[in-house]
Amino acid sequence: VTAPASERRTARLRLRRVTHGDVESVVLLSTDPRTHRHSPTGAPTRAEAESFARRFAEDWDTFGLGYWIVEHEGRDVGLAGVKPATLGERPIWNMYYRFTPAVHGRGLAAEATREAIAVAREHTPEWPVVVRTRPGNEDASRLALAIVLVRRPDLDADGFITFAG
């Protein structure tokens, strides 16, 4: 029996759906300027991050799948997961990941995103999982390749490079 998508566990992580009660965690994880070095607009404001939290929670209500709060050793250390989107006319799973710099380099993002790919495949296997990132974001690109997504220049648009699988 497969665990529900709203809460998954991996070897080191608890992945749980974002709820309206997670606003503060989403704000803390989203507004750290160190996690937005490649964003042309920089880190979001608190109000923008609060809006993200509400939208992330609503995605679960709408689609039955969305981004998770990633817990490691009892602390919220990241956001990761997939949600339905479109690329051109094609439905896709949009992969998202953002982790506090304190845990970078430990493989936690790869662990969480591999689980997200597994959930996407269980839910709608015919949709590709897609990562879109800025060209200079080597960490995001390296992770996309590590989780076996393939660089897809044919899907690049709007200043983003694309990986899919």
Secondary structure by P-SEA (a helix, b strand, c coil): ccccccccccccbbbbcccccaaaaaaaaccccccccccccccccaaaaaaaaaaaaaaaaaccbbbbbcccccccccccbbbbbbccccccbbbbbbbcccccccaaaaaaaaaaaaaaaaccccbbbbbbbcccaaaaaaaaaaabbbbbcccccccbbbbcc
